[in-house]
Amino acid sequence: MNDFLSTYGFLMVTMVQAGLLGLSLYFPFQAGQLSLASPGFYALGGYTAAIMLTNPAFAGLRDSLGNGMFVLTWLVAALLAGLLGLLVGVPALRLRGIYLALATIAFVEIMRVVSLNLSITGGAVGIFGVPQPFGFQDRWQYIWLFLPLLLLVLLFTRQMERSRVGRAFRAIREDELAADAMGVNPTHYKVMAFVIGAVLAGVVGAMSAPLLSSWNARQGTFDASIAMLAFVLIGGNRNLWGPVVGGALLTAIPELLRGLADWRLVINGLVLVVASLYLPRGIVGALQKLGRARAPQRPTPLPEVKG
């Protein structure tokens, strides 16, 4: 068991982490928004944790709180990401489609350039020596942080989708003008979805900084935006399990095929192409369709003939 965890433990953690990051894009998708901003909030959360856990200015707080300092970094990262998400979301979400995607990509790039030029973030070098929480000795132990968070997010998402908020998200996604005519405030709900995704990405970033033991500007880039978008599209953007399945699959394939050297990248690319062409609703959507097709159909009863 120890050999398995030492070999595949970190991969398991990153699969769960990828699922969480995919879910951070899933919320704007639910409200019909093509947002690619999650890497910016992920980077913000990671920098928040790295600064609070290494900067001498917080030494007294670290000494007094102990392991509670790690929980505090999650809360602070969630707060900062939520506030920034609100500031960015209100003007940006007036845009739609590809224009919103371009605006959020610009946000990610702005965050990257700012972090490269601030001394508190370590500039291009970044921040090193981020301590490990709760006495963790191996990186697989982070599964005890990421997996409960994933379960909580899935439960929250399921309950939200069944609520008035979830119904408003779906109405905006299907027809924003019709939703507005029915009394649903599109701006309010789109900003809400954007902020929820931002908070989740910020918390995941704060948890990831100790996992990686360092943090730098490479964590929040355009490449990360495309990777997270692939998690949602390949897994399926109409079901909460889609980003989880897509994130886990696209994270695992390159690692499990590492023995094939450069061919693993070719196979990974083929999976993306095939899924894009033949699974328009993603893997989970295709499985749902297959399940409905195999379900036994009840015969429609004939109408009674009154004599």
C-alpha positions in Angstrom: 0.0 0.0 0.0 2.8 2.4 0.9 4.5 1.7 -2.5 1.2 2.4 -4.3 0.7 5.7 -2.4 4.3 6.8 -2.9 4.0 6.1 -6.7 0.4 7.3 -7.4 -0.5 9.3 -4.4 0.5 12.7 -5.8 -1.3 11.8 -9.0 -4.5 11.1 -7.1 -4.2 14.4 -5.3 -3.7 16.3 -8.6 -6.7 14.5 -10.1 -9.0 15.7 -7.3 -7.4 19.2 -7.6 -8.1 19.3 -11.3 -11.7 18.3 -10.7 -12.1 21.2 -8.2 -10.6 23.7 -10.7 -12.9 22.4 -13.4 -15.9 23.0 -11.1 -14.7 26.6 -10.6 -15.4 27.1 -14.3 -18.6 25.0 -14.2 -20.5 27.7 -12.1 -20.2 30.4 -14.8 -21.0 27.8 -17.4 -24.2 27.1 -15.6 -25.2 30.7 -16.1 -24.2 30.6 -19.7 -20.9 32.4 -19.3 -17.7 31.4 -21.1 -15.3 32.5 -18.4 -11.6 31.6 -18.3 -10.7 33.6 -15.2 -10.2 30.8 -12.7 -6.4 30.6 -13.1 -6.2 34.2 -11.9 -8.1 33.5 -8.7 -6.2 30.3 -8.3 -2.9 32.2 -8.4 -4.3 34.8 -6.0 -5.2 32.1 -3.5 -1.8 30.5 -3.8 0.1 33.8 -3.3 -2.1 34.6 -0.3 -1.2 31.4 1.4 2.5 31.5 0.4 2.9 35.1 1.7 1.0 34.4 5.0 3.0 31.2 5.6 6.4 32.6 4.8 6.5 36.4 5.2 8.2 37.5 8.5 5.3 40.0 9.0 3.0 37.1 9.8 5.5 35.3 12.1 3.6 36.2 15.3 0.3 35.1 13.9 1.8 31.8 12.7 3.2 31.1 16.2 0.0 31.8 17.9 -2.3 29.9 15.6 -0.1 26.9 14.7 -2.0 24.7 12.2 -4.9 27.1 12.4 -2.8 29.4 10.2 -3.4 27.1 7.3 -7.2 27.3 7.8 -6.9 31.1 8.1 -5.1 31.3 4.7 -8.0 29.4 3.1 -10.5 31.9 4.5 -8.5 34.9 3.5 -7.9 33.5 0.0 -11.7 32.9 -0.3 -12.5 36.5 0.8 -9.9 38.1 -1.5 -10.9 36.0 -4.5 -14.6 36.7 -3.8 -14.0 40.5 -3.6 -11.8 40.5 -6.7 -14.4 38.3 -8.5 -17.1 40.9 -7.7 -14.9 43.8 -8.9 -14.0 42.0 -12.1 -17.4 40.3 -12.7 -19.7 43.3 -12.5 -18.1 45.1 -15.6 -16.9 42.0 -17.4 -20.1 40.1 -17.4 -21.8 42.7 -19.5 -19.9 41.0 -22.3 -21.0 37.6 -23.8 -19.5 34.7 -25.5 -16.0 35.1 -27.0 -15.8 38.7 -25.8 -16.2 37.6 -22.2 -13.6 34.8 -22.8 -11.1 37.4 -24.1 -11.8 39.7 -21.2 -11.2 37.0 -18.6 -8.0 35.8 -20.4 -6.8 39.4 -20.2 -7.6 39.4 -16.5 -5.4 36.2 -16.0 -2.6 37.8 -18.0 -2.8 41.0 -15.9 -2.6 39.0 -12.7 0.4 37.1 -14.0 2.3 40.4 -15.0 1.5 42.0 -11.7 2.8 39.1 -9.7 6.0 39.1 -11.8 6.7 42.7 -10.8 5.8 42.8 -7.1 8.5 42.2 -4.5 6.1 40.6 -2.1 5.3 37.8 -4.5 9.0 37.1 -5.2 8.9 38.5 -8.7 9.8 36.0 -11.4 11.4 33.6 -8.9 8.4 33.3 -6.7 8.0 32.2 -3.1 9.8 29.1 -1.8 9.8 27.1 1.4 6.0 27.1 2.0 5.6 24.9 5.1 3.5 21.7 5.2 0.2 21.7 7.1 -0.8 19.4 10.0 2.5 17.6 10.0 2.1 16.1 6.5 5.2 14.1 5.5 4.1 12.9 2.1 2.2 14.7 -0.7 -0.4 11.9 -1.0 -1.7 13.0 2.5 -3.1 16.1 0.8 -5.9 13.9 -0.3 -7.4 14.5 3.2 -7.7 18.2 2.3 -8.7 18.1 -1.3 -11.2 15.1 -1.2 -13.4 16.5 1.6 -13.4 19.9 -0.2 -14.5 18.1 -3.4 -17.3 16.3 -1.6 -18.5 19.5 0.0 -18.5 21.4 -3.3 -20.4 18.6 -5.1 -23.0 18.6 -2.3 -23.3 22.3 -2.4 -23.6 22.3 -6.2 -26.3 19.6 -6.2 -28.3 21.5 -3.6 -27.9 24.7 -5.5 -29.0 23.2 -8.8 -32.2 22.1 -7.2 -32.8 25.5 -5.7 -34.3 28.8 -7.1 -30.7 29.9 -7.8 -30.0 26.8 -9.9 -33.2 27.3 -11.9 -32.3 30.9 -12.5 -28.9 29.8 -13.8 -30.4 27.4 -16.2 -33.0 29.9 -17.4 -30.3 32.4 -18.2 -28.2 29.8 -19.9 -31.0 28.7 -22.2 -32.4 32.1 -23.0 -31.3 35.2 -21.2 -33.9 37.5 -22.8 -36.7 35.2 -21.8 -35.3 34.8 -18.3 -35.2 38.6 -18.0 -38.7 38.9 -19.2 -39.8 36.4 -16.5 -38.3 38.5 -13.7 -34.9 36.9 -13.4 -32.1 39.4 -13.0 -29.4 38.1 -15.4 -26.6 40.4 -14.1 -27.2 39.4 -10.5 -27.1 35.7 -11.1 -24.2 35.8 -13.6 -22.1 37.8 -11.1 -23.1 35.3 -8.3 -22.0 32.3 -10.5 -18.7 34.1 -11.3 -18.0 34.9 -7.6 -18.7 31.4 -6.5 -16.3 30.0 -9.1 -13.7 32.7 -8.0 -14.0 31.7 -4.3 -13.5 28.0 -5.1 -10.5 28.7 -7.3 -9.0 30.9 -4.5 -9.4 28.2 -1.9 -7.9 25.5 -4.1 -4.9 27.8 -4.7 -4.4 28.4 -1.0 -4.4 24.6 -0.4 -2.1 24.0 -3.4 0.8 26.3 -2.3 1.9 24.0 0.6 1.3 21.0 -1.7 3.9 22.4 -4.2 6.1 23.9 -1.4 6.5 27.0 -3.7 4.4 29.4 -5.7 5.2 31.6 -8.8 3.6 33.3 -11.7 3.5 30.0 -13.8 0.6 28.8 -11.7 -1.8 31.3 -13.3 -1.3 31.4 -17.1 -3.3 31.3 -20.3 -2.3 27.6 -20.7 -3.9 26.9 -17.3 -7.1 28.6 -18.6 -7.2 26.3 -21.6 -6.5 23.2 -19.5 -9.4 24.0 -17.1 -11.7 24.7 -20.0 -10.8 21.3 -21.4 -11.7 19.7 -18.1 -15.2 21.1 -18.4 -15.8 20.5 -22.1 -14.4 17.0 -22.2 -16.1 15.9 -19.0 -19.4 17.6 -19.8 -20.6 21.1 -18.9 -24.3 20.2 -18.2 -23.6 17.9 -15.3 -21.7 18.6 -12.0 -19.7 15.3 -12.5 -18.5 16.4 -15.9 -15.6 18.7 -14.7 -14.6 16.1 -12.1 -14.4 13.3 -14.6 -12.7 15.5 -17.2 -10.2 16.9 -14.8 -9.3 13.5 -13.4 -9.0 11.9 -16.9 -7.0 14.6 -18.5 -4.6 14.8 -15.5 -4.2 11.0 -15.3 -3.6 10.2 -19.0 -0.2 11.9 -19.5 1.1 10.5 -16.2 -0.1 6.9 -16.7 1.4 6.9 -20.2 4.7 8.5 -19.2 6.5 5.3 -20.2 5.6 6.0 -23.8 7.7 9.2 -23.8 6.5 11.7 -26.3 3.8 9.4 -27.6 1.8 10.1 -24.4 1.3 13.7 -25.6 0.1 12.4 -29.0 -2.4 10.1 -27.3 -3.6 12.8 -24.9 -4.2 15.1 -27.9 -6.1 12.4 -29.7 -8.4 12.0 -26.7 -9.1 15.7 -26.8 -9.8 15.7 -30.5 -12.0 12.6 -30.4 -14.0 13.8 -27.4 -14.5 17.2 -29.0 -15.8 15.7 -32.3 -17.9 12.8 -31.1 -18.9 13.8 -27.5 -20.4 17.3 -27.9 -22.0 17.0 -24.4 -18.8 15.5 -22.9 -18.1 12.1 -21.5 -20.7 12.3 -18.7 -23.4 13.6 -21.2 -22.6 10.7 -23.5 -22.9 8.2 -20.6 -26.3 9.7 -19.6 -27.6 9.4 -23.2 -26.4 5.8 -23.4 -28.2 5.0 -20.1 -31.4 6.6 -21.2 -31.2 4.6 -24.5 -30.8 1.3 -22.7 -33.5 2.0 -20.1 -36.6 -0.1 -20.8 -39.4 1.9 -22.3 -42.9 1.5 -20.9 -45.5 1.0 -23.5 -48.0 3.8 -23.8 -51.4 2.6 -22.7 -54.1 2.6 -25.3 -57.0 5.1 -24.7 -60.2 3.5 -23.4 -63.0 3.2 -26.0 -66.3 4.1 -24.5 -69.1 2.1 -26.0 
